[in-house]
């Protein structure tokens, strides 16, 4: 197991999208020399390339106000039947 920072992930994603997946494997192995084989590195590159950066919590839109609830009207009491 290893941890990838956002900067490292961006470097790998950029290599993947601009030069292909094997260039991204080279970047991954340069950043993380623990990878001894290319198939495992390629699997990790494909996973990292699919990641989307998390949205900035400071730029999150304000929470929507809950919808207004319409109060129910009481039913008229049933009239007794003769």
HUMOMO-V930826 format. One record per residue. SS is DSSP state (H for helix, E for strand, L for the rest). PHI is phi as a letter, one per 30 degrees, with the letter a starting at -180 (none if undefined). BURIAL is 1 if it has 9 or more other C-alpha atoms within 8 Angstrom, else 0. Layout:
ss->{SS	SS}
phi->{PHI	PHI}
burial->{BURIAL	BURIAL}
This chain:
ss->{L	L	L	L	L	H	H	H	H	H	H	H	H	H	H	H	H	H	H	L	H	H	H	H	H	H	H	H	H	H	H	L	L	L	L	L	L	H	H	H	H	H	H	H	H	H	H	H	H	L	L	L	L	L	L	L	H	H	H	L	L	L	L	L	L	L	L	L	L	L	L	L	L	L	L	L	L	L	L	L	L	L}
phi->{none	a	c	c	d	d	d	d	d	d	d	d	d	d	d	d	d	d	b	j	d	d	d	d	d	d	d	d	d	d	d	b	d	d	d	c	b	d	d	d	d	d	d	d	d	d	d	d	d	d	d	c	d	d	d	d	d	d	c	d	d	d	d	d	d	d	d	d	c	d	d	d	c	d	d	d	d	d	d	d	c	d}
burial->{0	0	0	0	0	0	0	1	1	0	1	1	1	1	1	1	0	0	1	1	1	1	1	1	1	0	1	1	1	0	0	0	0	0	1	0	0	0	0	0	1	1	0	0	1	1	0	1	1	0	0	0	0	0	0	0	0	0	0	0	0	0	0	0	0	0	0	0	0	0	0	0	0	0	0	0	0	0	0	0	0	0}
